[in-house]
Structure formats: C-alpha cells, structure tokens
Amino acid sequence: MSKPYLSDRQIVAFKHVMECGTVSGAAQRMLTAQPGVTRLLKQLEHDVGFALFERRRGRLVPTPEARLFYREVVRVWTGNEHLRDTARRIREREIGGLRISAMPLLGLVFIPDILADFVPTHPDARVELSTYRSEQVVEEVMTQRCDLGFAILAENDDRVDQEVFRLESLCALPEGHALEARETVAPEDLAGERLICFERHDPLRQALDHLLEREGIRPRQRLEVSLALQAIRLVHHGLGVAILDPISARAFGSGGVTLRPFAPTLGEDFALLTPRDRPASRLAQDFIALFRRHHGKLSMIDGNR
C-alpha cells in the first residue's frame, strides 16, 4: 500500500479541530470558511484511510484512531516549531558552538576579557576556551578540533588559514619616574636604569638584549623574572623598568605603574588561525570582529594603570 499524501493544510485543519472541538473554531484560527475546513478533513480521512471524527448530537467526536494520530501530529508539530526556532536563533546569532584554542599569552587574560563582552550578546552560545602551546594550537586548528586558534608561528604554515597581528612593545615605569615625561621610550633611555627582564630563553628578552648590545647601551642592573606578573609587581614597587607586550602590561597592571610606547617594537607577531577550506561560522565571525577591536586598542596608552 502506498504512503498517504498529507498536505500541510490538512494537518493544520485537523490539529485545530482537535484543539477547538469545532469546525467553526478551526476555521477562525485558519482565517478561512467552515466548508474549506470540512473539505480538508474529508481529504485527510481519504488519504489516511480511516475515520477521524464521528458526529454525535451535532458535535464532532474524535475517533480512537484520530486521538492516536493527533499525538503524533503534536510530536511532529513541536519538532517543526523547534526547528523553526533554531533557524531563527541561528539567523540572529543566538546559539551555536565556538571552540577557541589559544597560547597562554592570549588565553589566560586577553581572550577571557573579550569573552566578557562577547557572551552577553550571545547568551545561548556554547563557548569553549582551551590553552595550549603554539604548536598544539596549530594542531587543534588543523584537525578542526577548534574553530579559532591563536598562536605564534615560526614561519608561514599552509595547513591553516591565518591573519597576522603585531604586538607593540611597551615600557612599564614606576609612578613618578622621570621617563613618564617621554611620549615614547627609546633604547638609549634605558642606559643606567635598573632593568627588569625575562629569562634568557624568552624571545622578547633575546630581542631586547640584541638591541641594547647593538646600540652599546648598558643598564645599571638586571633583575630577571619568569612571568609578566612578576615584572609588573617589581615595577609597581619601584625596583626598575620593564619592556613588555601590551597584553601582559595591561592585564597585570595596577596603580603605581605607567605605560609608555617603546620603540623600536620588539614584540612578536602572532596569528589568528582558522581551519583551511572551512568558512568561519557567523558566531566565529562575530568573535573575530570583536577580537580585532580589542587588539586595536592595545596600542592606545591611557596613562597610569
């Protein structure tokens, strides 16, 4: 036996009659005439092959088969409503998943700060943020275990799509330091200063050492630390000056620390990575746009922090 043809109008008419109890009530809901609803019910009965209603004392009474059929109609109807609502919410960017993998420099503070702006405007979005070394971030993006990745690349990697960002260099000064009067701190300004710097294997430390050696500049003393938070705290206590990337400088800055641009820039480039040959979702596009705005503010020095 062939499957019955069921039109949307037939199902709508049947559902409304079951819920209203009358053809006239269903007709009002459907904004149509009663004969049109009656005709749709007769067509549906013919197509399904069993009676849907009996007329008793002038009233329509659903048959047992109609009640069973109605349960399934409600189930399917609810599913369709859910699908329509899902489509609307996706269109309006309310739901969906966003998986982000980031190197520690960005993943510990900077990206959480961006999410603080992102989540309220996407309250139903599922967001996952993981922190890995840059090499692992590339692997996560390449295998599509995440939607967005942030990593430092030693060279161009054609396994992923990438957008490169530059981190400018900032000089962190104790409040009241003489260099506060400078709009930009230059390498020669570090001569005779107590310099708070990172460990020797750190790329920023290596770049600074090469610059000072090339320029023949010798700080008065070097205090060596492992973390940007340590450097900022030492600056805060007036124990020296430090050259930092703006993310670390602003994330861990506090009262008593002044930030000034340092030239030339020593900071490394990092890349925003996306899976190759897979368009970014609208949710990912929203986050990328917000990330660009936040990154654009990094070079804006706002005095004491």
C-alpha positions as CSV (number, residue, x, y, z in Angstrom):
1,M,0.0,0.0,0.0
2,S,1.4,3.4,-1.0
3,K,2.0,6.0,1.7
4,P,-0.7,8.6,2.0
5,Y,-0.2,12.1,0.8
6,L,-0.7,14.6,3.7
7,S,-0.7,18.3,2.9
8,D,0.3,20.9,5.5
9,R,-3.2,22.4,5.2
10,Q,-4.9,19.1,6.0
11,I,-2.7,18.6,9.1
12,V,-3.3,22.2,10.3
13,A,-7.1,21.8,9.9
14,F,-7.1,18.5,11.8
15,K,-4.9,19.9,14.6
16,H,-7.1,23.0,15.1
17,V,-10.4,20.9,15.1
18,M,-8.9,18.6,17.7
19,E,-7.9,21.6,19.9
20,C,-11.0,23.7,19.3
21,G,-13.6,20.9,19.2
22,T,-15.5,22.5,16.4
23,V,-15.0,23.2,12.7
24,S,-16.1,26.8,13.2
25,G,-13.3,27.3,15.8
26,A,-10.7,25.8,13.5
27,A,-12.0,28.0,10.6
28,Q,-11.5,31.1,12.7
29,R,-7.9,30.1,13.6
30,M,-7.2,29.4,9.9
31,L,-8.9,32.6,8.7
32,T,-10.9,30.6,6.3
33,A,-14.6,29.5,5.8
34,Q,-16.0,26.4,7.5
35,P,-16.7,24.5,4.2
36,G,-13.0,24.8,3.5
37,V,-12.0,23.1,6.8
38,T,-14.6,20.4,6.3
39,R,-13.2,19.7,2.8
40,L,-9.7,19.4,4.2
41,L,-10.8,16.9,6.9
42,K,-12.6,14.8,4.3
43,Q,-9.5,14.8,2.1
44,L,-7.3,13.8,5.1
45,E,-9.7,11.0,6.1
46,H,-9.5,9.7,2.5
47,D,-5.7,10.0,2.4
48,V,-5.0,8.3,5.8
49,G,-7.6,5.6,5.2
50,F,-9.6,5.8,8.4
51,A,-12.3,7.9,10.0
52,L,-11.2,10.8,12.1
53,F,-14.5,12.1,13.6
54,E,-18.0,10.9,14.4
55,R,-20.9,13.3,14.7
56,R,-22.9,12.8,17.8
57,R,-25.7,15.1,18.8
58,G,-24.4,17.7,16.4
59,R,-20.9,17.6,17.8
60,L,-17.6,16.2,16.3
61,V,-16.2,13.4,18.4
62,P,-12.6,12.2,17.6
63,T,-12.3,8.5,16.9
64,P,-9.6,6.5,18.8
65,E,-7.6,6.5,15.6
66,A,-7.8,10.3,15.5
67,R,-6.5,10.6,19.0
68,L,-3.6,8.4,18.2
69,F,-2.9,10.3,15.1
70,Y,-3.2,13.6,17.0
71,R,-0.5,12.6,19.4
72,E,1.9,12.1,16.5
73,V,0.9,15.3,14.9
74,V,1.7,17.2,18.1
75,R,5.0,15.5,18.4
76,V,6.0,16.3,14.8
77,W,4.5,19.8,15.1
78,T,6.6,20.5,18.2
79,G,9.7,19.3,16.4
80,N,8.9,21.6,13.5
81,E,8.4,24.5,15.8
82,H,11.8,23.7,17.4
83,L,13.4,23.6,14.0
84,R,11.9,27.0,13.1
85,D,13.0,28.5,16.4
86,T,16.5,27.0,16.0
87,A,16.8,28.5,12.5
88,R,15.7,31.9,13.8
89,R,18.1,31.8,16.6
90,I,21.0,30.8,14.4
91,R,20.0,33.6,12.0
92,E,20.0,36.0,14.9
93,R,23.3,34.5,16.1
94,E,21.9,33.4,19.5
95,I,23.1,29.8,19.5
96,G,25.9,27.6,18.2
97,G,29.2,26.4,19.4
98,L,32.5,28.3,19.4
99,R,35.7,26.4,20.3
100,I,38.8,28.6,20.8
101,S,42.4,27.4,21.4
102,A,45.0,30.0,22.4
103,M,48.6,30.3,23.5
104,P,48.9,31.3,27.2
105,L,49.7,34.9,26.5
106,L,46.2,35.4,25.0
107,G,44.3,32.6,26.6
108,L,44.9,33.4,30.2
109,V,43.6,37.0,30.3
110,F,43.1,38.8,27.0
111,I,40.6,36.4,25.4
112,P,38.6,36.0,28.6
113,D,38.4,39.8,28.7
114,I,37.0,39.7,25.1
115,L,34.5,36.9,26.1
116,A,33.3,39.2,28.8
117,D,31.9,41.4,26.0
118,F,31.1,38.6,23.7
119,V,29.0,36.3,25.9
120,P,26.3,38.9,26.9
121,T,25.5,39.5,23.3
122,H,25.4,35.7,22.6
123,P,23.9,34.3,25.8
124,D,22.9,30.9,24.4
125,A,26.2,30.2,22.6
126,R,28.3,27.4,23.9
127,V,31.9,28.6,24.2
128,E,35.0,26.5,24.9
129,L,38.4,28.1,25.6
130,S,41.5,25.9,25.9
131,T,45.1,27.0,26.4
132,Y,48.0,25.2,24.7
133,R,51.5,25.8,23.5
134,S,51.5,27.4,20.0
135,E,52.5,24.1,18.3
136,Q,49.5,22.3,19.8
137,V,47.2,25.2,18.9
138,V,48.1,24.7,15.2
139,E,47.4,21.0,15.5
140,E,44.0,21.8,17.1
141,V,43.0,24.1,14.2
142,M,44.4,21.8,11.5
143,T,42.4,18.8,12.7
144,Q,39.3,21.0,13.2
145,R,39.1,20.3,16.9
146,C,38.6,24.0,17.3
147,D,37.1,26.9,15.3
148,L,39.7,29.5,16.1
149,G,43.3,29.4,17.2
150,F,45.8,32.0,18.4
151,A,49.4,31.1,18.2
152,I,52.9,32.4,17.4
153,L,54.2,30.8,14.2
154,A,57.8,30.5,13.4
155,E,57.0,30.6,9.7
156,N,54.0,30.5,7.4
157,D,52.0,27.3,7.8
158,D,50.0,26.5,4.7
159,R,47.9,23.9,6.7
160,V,45.8,26.6,8.2
161,D,44.4,30.0,7.2
162,Q,45.9,32.8,9.2
163,E,45.6,36.5,9.9
164,V,48.8,38.0,11.5
165,F,48.7,40.6,14.3
166,R,51.5,42.6,15.7
167,L,52.2,43.2,19.4
168,E,53.8,46.5,20.0
169,S,56.2,47.0,22.9
170,L,55.5,49.0,26.0
171,C,57.8,50.3,28.8
172,A,56.4,49.9,32.3
173,L,57.6,52.6,34.6
174,P,57.1,53.2,38.3
175,E,54.8,56.1,39.0
176,G,56.7,59.3,39.1
177,H,59.6,58.0,37.1
178,A,61.5,60.6,35.1
179,L,60.7,58.8,31.8
180,E,57.0,59.5,32.3
181,A,57.6,62.8,30.5
182,R,58.6,61.0,27.3
183,E,55.9,60.2,24.8
184,T,58.0,57.2,23.6
185,V,60.8,55.5,25.5
186,A,63.9,54.7,23.3
187,P,66.7,52.2,23.9
188,E,69.1,55.0,25.0
189,D,66.7,55.9,27.8
190,L,67.4,52.5,29.4
191,A,71.1,53.4,30.0
192,G,71.8,53.4,33.7
193,E,68.3,52.1,34.5
194,R,67.6,49.1,36.6
195,L,66.0,46.8,34.0
196,I,63.5,44.1,34.9
197,C,63.7,41.4,32.2
198,F,62.6,37.9,31.4
199,E,64.7,34.8,31.4
200,R,67.4,34.4,28.7
201,H,65.4,32.0,26.5
202,D,62.4,34.3,26.3
203,P,62.1,35.8,22.7
204,L,61.3,39.3,24.0
205,R,64.4,39.2,26.3
206,Q,66.6,38.0,23.4
207,A,65.4,40.7,21.1
208,L,66.0,43.4,23.8
209,D,69.5,42.0,24.6
210,H,70.4,42.2,20.9
211,L,69.1,45.7,20.6
212,L,70.9,47.0,23.6
213,E,74.1,45.3,22.6
214,R,73.9,46.7,19.1
215,E,73.4,50.2,20.4
216,G,76.1,49.8,23.1
217,I,73.6,50.5,25.9
218,R,74.3,49.1,29.4
219,P,71.6,49.1,32.1
220,R,72.7,49.7,35.7
221,Q,71.3,46.4,36.8
222,R,69.2,43.5,35.6
223,L,66.5,41.8,37.6
224,E,65.4,38.5,36.0
225,V,61.9,37.1,36.3
226,S,59.9,34.3,34.7
227,L,56.4,35.9,34.4
228,A,55.0,39.2,33.3
229,L,53.1,39.5,36.6
230,Q,56.3,39.4,38.5
231,A,57.8,42.1,36.3
232,I,54.8,44.4,36.8
233,R,54.8,43.9,40.5
234,L,58.5,44.8,40.7
235,V,57.9,47.9,38.6
236,H,55.0,48.8,40.9
237,H,57.3,48.6,43.9
238,G,59.8,51.0,42.2
239,L,62.5,48.4,41.6
240,G,63.0,49.2,37.9
241,V,61.5,49.4,34.5
242,A,60.4,46.6,32.2
243,I,59.8,46.1,28.5
244,L,56.6,44.1,28.0
245,D,54.0,43.3,25.4
246,P,50.8,45.3,25.8
247,I,48.6,42.3,26.7
248,S,50.7,41.4,29.7
249,A,51.3,45.1,30.6
250,R,47.6,45.9,30.7
251,A,46.4,42.6,32.1
252,F,48.6,42.7,35.2
253,G,49.0,46.4,35.5
254,S,47.8,48.2,38.6
255,G,48.0,51.5,40.3
256,G,51.5,52.9,40.6
257,V,52.6,51.7,37.1
258,T,52.8,54.0,34.0
259,L,52.9,52.6,30.4
260,R,54.7,54.3,27.6
261,P,55.3,53.1,24.0
262,F,58.8,51.6,23.4
263,A,60.5,52.0,20.0
264,P,61.6,50.0,18.1
265,T,59.0,47.4,18.6
266,L,60.3,44.1,19.9
267,G,57.1,42.1,20.3
268,E,56.5,39.0,18.2
269,D,53.7,38.6,15.7
270,F,51.0,36.1,16.4
271,A,48.4,34.7,14.1
272,L,44.6,34.1,14.3
273,L,44.2,30.6,12.8
274,T,41.1,29.1,11.2
275,P,40.7,25.7,9.5
276,R,41.7,25.7,5.9
277,D,38.8,25.4,3.4
278,R,36.1,25.7,6.0
279,P,34.2,29.0,6.2
280,A,34.0,30.6,9.7
281,S,30.6,30.4,11.3
282,R,28.7,33.6,12.0
283,L,29.5,33.1,15.6
284,A,33.2,32.9,14.9
285,Q,33.0,35.9,12.6
286,D,31.4,37.9,15.5
287,F,34.2,36.9,17.8
288,I,36.9,37.7,15.3
289,A,35.4,41.2,14.7
290,L,35.4,41.8,18.5
291,F,38.9,40.5,18.8
292,R,40.1,42.9,16.1
293,R,38.6,45.8,18.0
294,H,40.2,44.8,21.3
295,H,43.5,44.3,19.6
296,G,43.3,47.7,18.0
297,K,43.0,49.3,21.5
298,L,46.2,47.7,22.7
299,S,48.4,50.5,21.2
300,M,46.4,53.2,22.9
301,I,48.2,54.3,26.0
302,D,45.9,55.6,28.7
303,G,48.3,56.8,31.3
304,N,48.6,55.2,34.7
305,R,47.3,51.6,35.1
